[in-house]
Amino acid sequence: MSRILSRTNHLPRIPLALLGALLLPTGAAIAGQDNVVKITPLGGQAGEFCRFDRALVFEDPNGTRVLYDAGRTVAGADDPRLGKVDVVLVSHMHGDHLGDRHNAAPDSGSCDKPDISVVAAPMPSSVSIAVKKGAKIVTGSEMPSFFASKLSQAGGDPANSVLVRFGAMQTVGGVQITTVPAAHSNGIAADFMGPRLSELMKESGITAYAGPPTGYVLTFTNGLAVYLSGDTGITAEQDSVVGKYYKPQLAVMNIGDTFTTGPKEAAHVVNQLVKPRAVIASHANEVATQQGRVVAGSRTEQFIKAATMPVHVPLSGNTMAFNAKGQCVAGC
C-alpha cells in the first residue's frame, strides 16, 4: 500500500486518505510499467519512514539493482527484502550508513525504538551484503582501498571495490555512476579497524582518514538522472556541478538537521540549486510517519511544505516507479 505525500504550488491539498484511494496502484500495476526506475526503501518498519531509515534499492529497467547506504535497517546480508544486488553504494563511513549494527530481522523493534541489537563491526554490513550478493562496491575518495581490504577479509574479491572520483564515471550493468562533493565528515570508527589499531584509536579519541564524503549521481538506462545527496550541508557544487551539469530529474535529499541539512536548508538546495522535478526525503532522524501518514510538525512535514516540487516520503517496502522525467508513475 502506498500514498503520495507531496506539495505543489498549483494544486490544492487533498486529504491523504482520499488521495491514497484514488492513486494507489497494485503491485501488478507497478510490474506492468515499462521503462521506469523502481525505488524501494528498506527501512525499519514496513509502511513507515523511521529514525534510522537511509537504505534505498534502485532497479534499472534492465534489472540492474543498486543498494544505497544500507545502514542499520537492512537486516544483514540475509535480509529477504534485498533480492538481487549488483552494486552497493556507500556515501561515507559513518555507522548509520556503512552498517555498524543492524536490525535482528526486518521490522524488529518499533519506529521510535528500532531494534539494532546485531553488531556488524568490524565487518560492515555493506561489505557482508556485497560478498553475499557478488556485488561491486562503488565509492570515491580514499574509501575503495578500505573496502578492497574488507572484501578480501570477508572472502570476497577485492577487485569488486571500484573507484569513481569526482568528475569521473563508472558504468555497472548499464547504470552510470559518479560521485559529487558533500560537506560532512568521513572518519572510519575504531570498531572497524584491526584490534591493535582499534585500541590505539579509542585511546586517542580519533578516527581513521577516509577522504572527503560524497554524494552520487546515477543515470539509468531510461535517461533518468538521480542525485543522492549523502550527508551534506549546502554546497556551491549543488548548483554548479549537480544542478547545472548533471541536471538530475530526481533527488534523494537528506533533511535531518544537525548532522545534515535541516528541512529549510534542504528545501533551499532543491528549490534553488539542484532544481529536480521531484524529491525523495531521506535521513529525517525522526519518527516521520504514523500509519503511513506524515507526523504534523515533523521535519518531514516542514520539508514538504517548503519544497516547490513533489516530495515523496519513502515508506519502507513501498516500491515507487519513476519515468525518465522524474515523475512518479506508480507507488506514490
VOFI-932929 format. One record per residue (C-alpha): residue number from 1; residue in three letters; x, y, z. Coordinates in nm, 4 decimals. Example, Ala and Ser with C-alpha at 12.3 -4.5 7.8 and 13.67 -1.06 7.14 Angstrom:
REM VOFI-932929
+-----+------+----------+----------+----------+
: pos : code :        u :        v :        w :
+-----+------+----------+----------+----------+
:   1 :  ALA :   1.2300 :  -0.4500 :   0.7800 :
:   2 :  SER :   1.3670 :  -0.1060 :   0.7140 :
+-----+------+----------+----------+----------+
END
This chain:
REM VOFI-932929
+-----+------+----------+----------+----------+
: pos : code :        u :        v :        w :
+-----+------+----------+----------+----------+
:   1 :  MET :   0.0000 :   0.0000 :   0.0000 :
:   2 :  SER :   0.1376 :   0.3414 :  -0.0896 :
:   3 :  ARG :   0.0483 :   0.7031 :  -0.0550 :
:   4 :  ILE :   0.1567 :   1.0190 :  -0.2312 :
:   5 :  LEU :   0.2871 :   1.2771 :   0.0136 :
:   6 :  SER :   0.3754 :   1.5817 :  -0.1900 :
:   7 :  ARG :   0.3268 :   1.9515 :  -0.2364 :
:   8 :  THR :   0.2895 :   2.1618 :  -0.5477 :
:   9 :  ASN :   0.2284 :   2.5330 :  -0.5909 :
:  10 :  HIS :  -0.0699 :   2.4926 :  -0.8224 :
:  11 :  LEU :  -0.2862 :   2.2199 :  -0.6737 :
:  12 :  PRO :  -0.4894 :   2.2325 :  -0.3517 :
:  13 :  ARG :  -0.4036 :   1.9793 :  -0.0876 :
:  14 :  ILE :  -0.6205 :   1.6671 :  -0.0981 :
:  15 :  PRO :  -0.6830 :   1.4622 :   0.2165 :
:  16 :  LEU :  -0.4275 :   1.1851 :   0.2287 :
:  17 :  ALA :  -0.6790 :   0.9039 :   0.2662 :
:  18 :  LEU :  -0.8760 :   1.0219 :  -0.0384 :
:  19 :  LEU :  -0.5647 :   1.0718 :  -0.2451 :
:  20 :  GLY :  -0.4417 :   0.7257 :  -0.1491 :
:  21 :  ALA :  -0.7702 :   0.5719 :  -0.2549 :
:  22 :  LEU :  -0.7519 :   0.7476 :  -0.5914 :
:  23 :  LEU :  -0.3902 :   0.6783 :  -0.6744 :
:  24 :  LEU :  -0.2806 :   0.3596 :  -0.5029 :
:  25 :  PRO :  -0.1580 :   0.1158 :  -0.7705 :
:  26 :  THR :  -0.1457 :  -0.2563 :  -0.7244 :
:  27 :  GLY :   0.1811 :  -0.4493 :  -0.7358 :
:  28 :  ALA :   0.0749 :  -0.5663 :  -1.0810 :
:  29 :  ALA :   0.0382 :  -0.2050 :  -1.1925 :
:  30 :  ILE :   0.3981 :  -0.1321 :  -1.0937 :
:  31 :  ALA :   0.5198 :  -0.4543 :  -1.2502 :
:  32 :  GLY :   0.3453 :  -0.3589 :  -1.5729 :
:  33 :  GLN :   0.5164 :  -0.0213 :  -1.6020 :
:  34 :  ASP :   0.7671 :  -0.0123 :  -1.8869 :
:  35 :  ASN :   1.0958 :   0.1782 :  -1.8914 :
:  36 :  VAL :   1.0775 :   0.3024 :  -1.5332 :
:  37 :  VAL :   1.3239 :   0.3053 :  -1.2435 :
:  38 :  LYS :   1.1819 :   0.1310 :  -0.9384 :
:  39 :  ILE :   1.2883 :   0.2604 :  -0.5962 :
:  40 :  THR :   1.2198 :   0.0602 :  -0.2803 :
:  41 :  PRO :   1.3060 :   0.1887 :   0.0690 :
:  42 :  LEU :   1.4324 :  -0.0761 :   0.3121 :
:  43 :  GLY :   1.3519 :   0.0936 :   0.6404 :
:  44 :  GLY :   1.2956 :  -0.0074 :   0.9994 :
:  45 :  GLN :   0.9188 :  -0.0632 :   0.9876 :
:  46 :  ALA :   0.7031 :  -0.1657 :   0.6919 :
:  47 :  GLY :   0.4905 :   0.1208 :   0.5629 :
:  48 :  GLU :   0.6669 :   0.3850 :   0.7741 :
:  49 :  PHE :   0.9516 :   0.6387 :   0.7499 :
:  50 :  CYS :   1.1538 :   0.5969 :   1.0697 :
:  51 :  ARG :   1.4529 :   0.7233 :   1.2623 :
:  52 :  PHE :   1.7370 :   0.5267 :   1.1035 :
:  53 :  ASP :   1.5904 :   0.4901 :   0.7533 :
:  54 :  ARG :   1.8540 :   0.5521 :   0.4853 :
:  55 :  ALA :   1.8586 :   0.2427 :   0.2634 :
:  56 :  LEU :   1.7095 :   0.2510 :  -0.0861 :
:  57 :  VAL :   1.7215 :  -0.0060 :  -0.3661 :
:  58 :  PHE :   1.7132 :   0.1310 :  -0.7217 :
:  59 :  GLU :   1.6189 :  -0.1055 :  -1.0024 :
:  60 :  ASP :   1.7032 :  -0.0071 :  -1.3605 :
:  61 :  PRO :   1.4606 :  -0.1041 :  -1.6383 :
:  62 :  ASN :   1.7196 :  -0.3637 :  -1.7455 :
:  63 :  GLY :   1.7113 :  -0.5295 :  -1.3996 :
:  64 :  THR :   2.0373 :  -0.3902 :  -1.2547 :
:  65 :  ARG :   1.9857 :  -0.3268 :  -0.8841 :
:  66 :  VAL :   2.1725 :  -0.0683 :  -0.6763 :
:  67 :  LEU :   2.1680 :  -0.0568 :  -0.2942 :
:  68 :  TYR :   2.2350 :   0.2880 :  -0.1473 :
:  69 :  ASP :   2.3567 :   0.3306 :   0.2141 :
:  70 :  ALA :   2.2430 :   0.0010 :   0.3705 :
:  71 :  GLY :   2.2921 :   0.1444 :   0.7197 :
:  72 :  ARG :   2.1191 :  -0.0118 :   1.0188 :
:  73 :  THR :   1.7773 :  -0.1050 :   0.8793 :
:  74 :  VAL :   1.8876 :  -0.3743 :   0.6344 :
:  75 :  ALA :   1.8939 :  -0.6893 :   0.8467 :
:  76 :  GLY :   2.2321 :  -0.8070 :   0.7241 :
:  77 :  ALA :   2.3185 :  -0.9937 :   0.4053 :
:  78 :  ASP :   2.0319 :  -1.2404 :   0.4547 :
:  79 :  ASP :   1.7589 :  -0.9766 :   0.4680 :
:  80 :  PRO :   1.4926 :  -1.1277 :   0.2386 :
:  81 :  ARG :   1.3940 :  -0.7832 :   0.1120 :
:  82 :  LEU :   1.7278 :  -0.7360 :  -0.0645 :
:  83 :  GLY :   1.6826 :  -0.9743 :  -0.3554 :
:  84 :  LYS :   1.9486 :  -0.9420 :  -0.6238 :
:  85 :  VAL :   2.2058 :  -0.6673 :  -0.5648 :
:  86 :  ASP :   2.4581 :  -0.5703 :  -0.8340 :
:  87 :  VAL :   2.6021 :  -0.2519 :  -0.6843 :
:  88 :  VAL :   2.6454 :  -0.1272 :  -0.3276 :
:  89 :  LEU :   2.6957 :   0.2476 :  -0.2739 :
:  90 :  VAL :   2.8272 :   0.3999 :   0.0499 :
:  91 :  SER :   2.8222 :   0.7790 :   0.0735 :
:  92 :  HIS :   3.0531 :   0.7884 :   0.3749 :
:  93 :  MET :   3.1903 :   0.5793 :   0.6591 :
:  94 :  HIS :   2.9592 :   0.6637 :   0.9483 :
:  95 :  GLY :   2.7957 :   0.3592 :   1.1031 :
:  96 :  ASP :   2.4383 :   0.4596 :   1.0207 :
:  97 :  HIS :   2.5322 :   0.4477 :   0.6502 :
:  98 :  LEU :   2.8092 :   0.1876 :   0.6348 :
:  99 :  GLY :   2.6346 :  -0.0528 :   0.8719 :
: 100 :  ASP :   2.7982 :  -0.0836 :   1.2145 :
: 101 :  ARG :   2.4967 :  -0.2716 :   1.3557 :
: 102 :  HIS :   2.1562 :  -0.3655 :   1.2230 :
: 103 :  ASN :   1.8069 :  -0.4952 :   1.2882 :
: 104 :  ALA :   1.7797 :  -0.8525 :   1.4071 :
: 105 :  ALA :   1.5136 :  -0.9027 :   1.1388 :
: 106 :  PRO :   1.3036 :  -0.6770 :   0.9166 :
: 107 :  ASP :   1.0579 :  -0.4719 :   1.1208 :
: 108 :  SER :   1.2123 :  -0.5621 :   1.4584 :
: 109 :  GLY :   1.1610 :  -0.3099 :   1.7325 :
: 110 :  SER :   0.9475 :  -0.0077 :   1.6569 :
: 111 :  CYS :   0.9705 :   0.3114 :   1.4550 :
: 112 :  ASP :   1.0507 :   0.5013 :   1.7736 :
: 113 :  LYS :   1.2784 :   0.2360 :   1.9284 :
: 114 :  PRO :   1.4355 :   0.0291 :   1.6497 :
: 115 :  ASP :   1.5999 :  -0.2992 :   1.7391 :
: 116 :  ILE :   1.9561 :  -0.2634 :   1.6116 :
: 117 :  SER :   2.0951 :  -0.5209 :   1.8513 :
: 118 :  VAL :   2.3057 :  -0.7112 :   1.5967 :
: 119 :  VAL :   2.6629 :  -0.5754 :   1.5952 :
: 120 :  ALA :   2.8169 :  -0.5986 :   1.2484 :
: 121 :  ALA :   3.1547 :  -0.4347 :   1.3172 :
: 122 :  PRO :   3.4352 :  -0.4991 :   1.2482 :
: 123 :  MET :   3.2854 :  -0.6228 :   0.9186 :
: 124 :  PRO :   3.0441 :  -0.3571 :   0.7876 :
: 125 :  SER :   2.7014 :  -0.4700 :   0.6726 :
: 126 :  SER :   2.7675 :  -0.3090 :   0.3340 :
: 127 :  VAL :   3.0628 :  -0.5435 :   0.2805 :
: 128 :  SER :   2.8800 :  -0.8547 :   0.4008 :
: 129 :  ILE :   2.5963 :  -0.7769 :   0.1608 :
: 130 :  ALA :   2.8361 :  -0.7204 :  -0.1300 :
: 131 :  VAL :   3.0104 :  -1.0530 :  -0.0662 :
: 132 :  LYS :   2.6840 :  -1.2468 :  -0.0279 :
: 133 :  LYS :   2.5380 :  -1.0947 :  -0.3450 :
: 134 :  GLY :   2.8568 :  -1.0839 :  -0.5535 :
: 135 :  ALA :   2.8073 :  -0.7088 :  -0.5909 :
: 136 :  LYS :   3.0541 :  -0.4312 :  -0.6627 :
: 137 :  ILE :   3.1058 :  -0.1578 :  -0.4036 :
: 138 :  VAL :   3.1404 :   0.1718 :  -0.5905 :
: 139 :  THR :   3.2815 :   0.4626 :  -0.3862 :
: 140 :  GLY :   3.5043 :   0.7664 :  -0.4224 :
: 141 :  SER :   3.7677 :   0.9415 :  -0.2131 :
: 142 :  GLU :   4.0024 :   0.7135 :  -0.0194 :
: 143 :  MET :   3.7269 :   0.4643 :   0.0554 :
: 144 :  PRO :   3.7942 :   0.1978 :  -0.2141 :
: 145 :  SER :   4.1159 :   0.0713 :  -0.0529 :
: 146 :  PHE :   3.9309 :   0.0182 :   0.2766 :
: 147 :  PHE :   3.6564 :  -0.1743 :   0.1010 :
: 148 :  ALA :   3.9033 :  -0.3821 :  -0.1004 :
: 149 :  SER :   4.0701 :  -0.4921 :   0.2223 :
: 150 :  LYS :   3.7377 :  -0.5721 :   0.3893 :
: 151 :  LEU :   3.6144 :  -0.7658 :   0.0865 :
: 152 :  SER :   3.9298 :  -0.9756 :   0.0972 :
: 153 :  GLN :   3.8914 :  -1.0396 :   0.4713 :
: 154 :  ALA :   3.5305 :  -1.1487 :   0.4164 :
: 155 :  GLY :   3.6221 :  -1.3952 :   0.1422 :
: 156 :  GLY :   3.5178 :  -1.1694 :  -0.1450 :
: 157 :  ASP :   3.7074 :  -1.0327 :  -0.4435 :
: 158 :  PRO :   3.8941 :  -0.7083 :  -0.3624 :
: 159 :  ALA :   3.8631 :  -0.6142 :  -0.7302 :
: 160 :  ASN :   3.4913 :  -0.5620 :  -0.6632 :
: 161 :  SER :   3.5810 :  -0.2407 :  -0.4801 :
: 162 :  VAL :   3.5525 :   0.0147 :  -0.7602 :
: 163 :  LEU :   3.6790 :   0.3732 :  -0.7515 :
: 164 :  VAL :   3.4892 :   0.6637 :  -0.9047 :
: 165 :  ARG :   3.6249 :   1.0087 :  -0.8178 :
: 166 :  PHE :   3.4627 :   1.3483 :  -0.8752 :
: 167 :  GLY :   3.4236 :   1.4165 :  -1.2464 :
: 168 :  ALA :   3.4739 :   1.0513 :  -1.3427 :
: 169 :  MET :   3.2140 :   0.7910 :  -1.4366 :
: 170 :  GLN :   3.1779 :   0.4167 :  -1.3863 :
: 171 :  THR :   2.9144 :   0.2114 :  -1.5652 :
: 172 :  VAL :   2.7907 :  -0.1075 :  -1.4000 :
: 173 :  GLY :   2.5131 :  -0.3063 :  -1.5637 :
: 174 :  GLY :   2.4236 :  -0.0093 :  -1.7803 :
: 175 :  VAL :   2.3855 :   0.2305 :  -1.4845 :
: 176 :  GLN :   2.6255 :   0.5265 :  -1.4942 :
: 177 :  ILE :   2.7627 :   0.6216 :  -1.1524 :
: 178 :  THR :   2.9603 :   0.9280 :  -1.0486 :
: 179 :  THR :   3.0421 :   1.0871 :  -0.7139 :
: 180 :  VAL :   2.9838 :   1.4529 :  -0.6302 :
: 181 :  PRO :   3.1084 :   1.6624 :  -0.3363 :
: 182 :  ALA :   2.9365 :   1.6576 :   0.0024 :
: 183 :  ALA :   3.0128 :   1.8738 :   0.3065 :
: 184 :  HIS :   3.0356 :   1.6392 :   0.6039 :
: 185 :  SER :   3.2919 :   1.4330 :   0.7963 :
: 186 :  ASN :   3.4130 :   1.0886 :   0.6906 :
: 187 :  GLY :   3.6129 :   0.9185 :   0.9640 :
: 188 :  ILE :   3.6292 :   0.5401 :   0.9973 :
: 189 :  ALA :   3.5397 :   0.4376 :   1.3522 :
: 190 :  ALA :   3.7861 :   0.2355 :   1.5566 :
: 191 :  ASP :   3.5437 :  -0.0590 :   1.5687 :
: 192 :  PHE :   3.6102 :  -0.1257 :   1.2004 :
: 193 :  MET :   3.9864 :  -0.1443 :   1.2482 :
: 194 :  GLY :   4.2007 :  -0.4404 :   1.3470 :
: 195 :  PRO :   4.2351 :  -0.4968 :   1.7244 :
: 196 :  ARG :   4.5751 :  -0.3295 :   1.7680 :
: 197 :  LEU :   4.4893 :  -0.0140 :   1.5757 :
: 198 :  SER :   4.1387 :  -0.0054 :   1.7194 :
: 199 :  GLU :   4.2706 :   0.0057 :   2.0751 :
: 200 :  LEU :   4.5110 :   0.2893 :   1.9965 :
: 201 :  MET :   4.2436 :   0.4889 :   1.8149 :
: 202 :  LYS :   3.9975 :   0.4567 :   2.1022 :
: 203 :  GLU :   4.2678 :   0.5538 :   2.3480 :
: 204 :  SER :   4.3469 :   0.8649 :   2.1432 :
: 205 :  GLY :   3.9852 :   0.9530 :   2.0577 :
: 206 :  ILE :   4.0483 :   0.9641 :   1.6826 :
: 207 :  THR :   3.9009 :   0.8133 :   1.3672 :
: 208 :  ALA :   4.0833 :   0.6956 :   1.0552 :
: 209 :  TYR :   4.1019 :   0.9190 :   0.7470 :
: 210 :  ALA :   3.8834 :   0.8151 :   0.4525 :
: 211 :  GLY :   3.8992 :   1.1267 :   0.2357 :
: 212 :  PRO :   3.6027 :   1.3568 :   0.1785 :
: 213 :  PRO :   3.2491 :   1.2179 :   0.1868 :
: 214 :  THR :   3.0472 :   1.2050 :  -0.1326 :
: 215 :  GLY :   2.7067 :   1.2168 :  -0.2856 :
: 216 :  TYR :   2.6238 :   1.0358 :  -0.6086 :
: 217 :  VAL :   2.4562 :   1.0981 :  -0.9406 :
: 218 :  LEU :   2.3120 :   0.7856 :  -1.1035 :
: 219 :  THR :   2.1993 :   0.7859 :  -1.4659 :
: 220 :  PHE :   1.9745 :   0.4956 :  -1.5578 :
: 221 :  THR :   1.9173 :   0.3408 :  -1.8987 :
: 222 :  ASN :   1.5807 :   0.5164 :  -1.9403 :
: 223 :  GLY :   1.7617 :   0.8519 :  -1.9097 :
: 224 :  LEU :   1.6564 :   0.9299 :  -1.5512 :
: 225 :  ALA :   1.9339 :   1.1039 :  -1.3558 :
: 226 :  VAL :   1.9098 :   1.0885 :  -0.9757 :
: 227 :  TYR :   2.1085 :   1.2944 :  -0.7243 :
: 228 :  LEU :   2.1820 :   1.1185 :  -0.3939 :
: 229 :  SER :   2.2909 :   1.3896 :  -0.1533 :
: 230 :  GLY :   2.4589 :   1.1735 :   0.1112 :
: 231 :  ASP :   2.5081 :   1.3557 :   0.4408 :
: 232 :  THR :   2.5829 :   1.7131 :   0.3433 :
: 233 :  GLY :   2.5329 :   2.0775 :   0.4143 :
: 234 :  ILE :   2.4655 :   2.3350 :   0.1429 :
: 235 :  THR :   2.7477 :   2.3434 :  -0.1117 :
: 236 :  ALA :   2.8258 :   2.5546 :  -0.4181 :
: 237 :  GLU :   2.8673 :   2.2313 :  -0.6157 :
: 238 :  GLN :   2.4992 :   2.1524 :  -0.5700 :
: 239 :  ASP :   2.4396 :   2.4427 :  -0.8073 :
: 240 :  SER :   2.7430 :   2.4378 :  -1.0366 :
: 241 :  VAL :   2.8073 :   2.0630 :  -1.0640 :
: 242 :  VAL :   2.4870 :   1.8787 :  -0.9746 :
: 243 :  GLY :   2.2237 :   2.1230 :  -1.0928 :
: 244 :  LYS :   2.3874 :   2.2819 :  -1.3942 :
: 245 :  TYR :   2.5973 :   1.9942 :  -1.5260 :
: 246 :  TYR :   2.4237 :   1.6665 :  -1.4347 :
: 247 :  LYS :   2.0708 :   1.8171 :  -1.4273 :
: 248 :  PRO :   1.9015 :   1.5386 :  -1.2274 :
: 249 :  GLN :   1.5276 :   1.4988 :  -1.2626 :
: 250 :  LEU :   1.5001 :   1.3335 :  -0.9194 :
: 251 :  ALA :   1.6848 :   1.3951 :  -0.5921 :
: 252 :  VAL :   1.7172 :   1.1979 :  -0.2696 :
: 253 :  MET :   1.7720 :   1.4732 :  -0.0130 :
: 254 :  ASN :   1.8826 :   1.4405 :   0.3483 :
: 255 :  ILE :   1.6722 :   1.6582 :   0.5795 :
: 256 :  GLY :   1.7661 :   1.5504 :   0.9338 :
: 257 :  ASP :   1.9306 :   1.8687 :   1.0660 :
: 258 :  THR :   2.2374 :   1.8839 :   1.2996 :
: 259 :  PHE :   2.4225 :   1.6111 :   1.1053 :
: 260 :  THR :   2.2981 :   1.7149 :   0.7592 :
: 261 :  THR :   2.0912 :   1.9887 :   0.6019 :
: 262 :  GLY :   1.7795 :   2.0684 :   0.8004 :
: 263 :  PRO :   1.4391 :   2.0843 :   0.6302 :
: 264 :  LYS :   1.4615 :   2.4538 :   0.5394 :
: 265 :  GLU :   1.8189 :   2.4235 :   0.4133 :
: 266 :  ALA :   1.7324 :   2.1088 :   0.2197 :
: 267 :  ALA :   1.4388 :   2.2884 :   0.0595 :
: 268 :  HIS :   1.6750 :   2.5680 :  -0.0488 :
: 269 :  VAL :   1.9033 :   2.3086 :  -0.2078 :
: 270 :  VAL :   1.6284 :   2.1505 :  -0.4156 :
: 271 :  ASN :   1.4376 :   2.4718 :  -0.4894 :
: 272 :  GLN :   1.7274 :   2.7000 :  -0.5817 :
: 273 :  LEU :   2.0337 :   2.4865 :  -0.6602 :
: 274 :  VAL :   1.9649 :   2.1340 :  -0.7854 :
: 275 :  LYS :   1.6111 :   2.2005 :  -0.9140 :
: 276 :  PRO :   1.4896 :   1.8444 :  -0.9723 :
: 277 :  ARG :   1.1341 :   1.7754 :  -1.0781 :
: 278 :  ALA :   1.0704 :   1.5611 :  -0.7696 :
: 279 :  VAL :   1.2384 :   1.4718 :  -0.4411 :
: 280 :  ILE :   1.2503 :   1.1729 :  -0.2085 :
: 281 :  ALA :   1.3050 :   1.2804 :   0.1529 :
: 282 :  SER :   1.5792 :   1.0930 :   0.3379 :
: 283 :  HIS :   1.7655 :   1.0752 :   0.6690 :
: 284 :  ALA :   1.4979 :   1.2576 :   0.8690 :
: 285 :  ASN :   1.6262 :   1.1241 :   1.2043 :
: 286 :  GLU :   1.2746 :   1.1109 :   1.3469 :
: 287 :  VAL :   0.9536 :   0.9143 :   1.3560 :
: 288 :  ALA :   0.8354 :   1.0862 :   1.0405 :
: 289 :  THR :   0.5143 :   0.8901 :   0.9847 :
: 290 :  GLN :   0.2493 :   0.7089 :   1.1825 :
: 291 :  GLN :   0.0345 :   0.4571 :   0.9954 :
: 292 :  GLY :   0.1980 :   0.5862 :   0.6781 :
: 293 :  ARG :   0.0931 :   0.9481 :   0.7338 :
: 294 :  VAL :   0.3379 :   1.2313 :   0.7906 :
: 295 :  VAL :   0.3502 :   1.3456 :   1.1523 :
: 296 :  ALA :   0.2343 :   1.7047 :   1.1990 :
: 297 :  GLY :   0.5192 :   1.9389 :   1.2940 :
: 298 :  SER :   0.7868 :   1.6890 :   1.1909 :
: 299 :  ARG :   1.0943 :   1.7843 :   0.9909 :
: 300 :  THR :   0.9474 :   1.5823 :   0.7077 :
: 301 :  GLU :   0.6322 :   1.7921 :   0.7058 :
: 302 :  GLN :   0.8397 :   2.1115 :   0.7189 :
: 303 :  PHE :   1.0373 :   1.9961 :   0.4160 :
: 304 :  ILE :   0.7245 :   1.9023 :   0.2207 :
: 305 :  LYS :   0.5752 :   2.2452 :   0.2869 :
: 306 :  ALA :   0.8938 :   2.4309 :   0.1919 :
: 307 :  ALA :   0.9730 :   2.2400 :  -0.1297 :
: 308 :  THR :   0.8267 :   2.3694 :  -0.4549 :
: 309 :  MET :   0.8137 :   2.0303 :  -0.6256 :
: 310 :  PRO :   0.6510 :   1.6979 :  -0.5279 :
: 311 :  VAL :   0.8136 :   1.5380 :  -0.2234 :
: 312 :  HIS :   0.7780 :   1.1610 :  -0.1924 :
: 313 :  VAL :   0.8098 :   1.0034 :   0.1509 :
: 314 :  PRO :   0.9992 :   0.6702 :   0.1470 :
: 315 :  LEU :   0.7662 :   0.4292 :   0.3247 :
: 316 :  SER :   0.9586 :   0.1097 :   0.3918 :
: 317 :  GLY :   0.8786 :  -0.1691 :   0.1483 :
: 318 :  ASN :   0.6699 :   0.0535 :  -0.0786 :
: 319 :  THR :   0.8075 :   0.0496 :  -0.4341 :
: 320 :  MET :   0.7830 :   0.3716 :  -0.6333 :
: 321 :  ALA :   0.8307 :   0.3864 :  -1.0117 :
: 322 :  PHE :   0.9779 :   0.6903 :  -1.1890 :
: 323 :  ASN :   0.9896 :   0.7691 :  -1.5584 :
: 324 :  ALA :   1.2728 :   0.9493 :  -1.7392 :
: 325 :  LYS :   1.1263 :   1.2885 :  -1.6475 :
: 326 :  GLY :   1.1395 :   1.2195 :  -1.2734 :
: 327 :  GLN :   0.7639 :   1.1754 :  -1.2480 :
: 328 :  CYS :   0.6342 :   0.9083 :  -1.0150 :
: 329 :  VAL :   0.4011 :   0.6963 :  -1.2250 :
: 330 :  ALA :   0.3217 :   0.4251 :  -0.9700 :
: 331 :  GLY :   0.3530 :   0.3628 :  -0.5977 :
: 332 :  CYS :   0.3393 :   0.7249 :  -0.4809 :
+-----+------+----------+----------+----------+
END
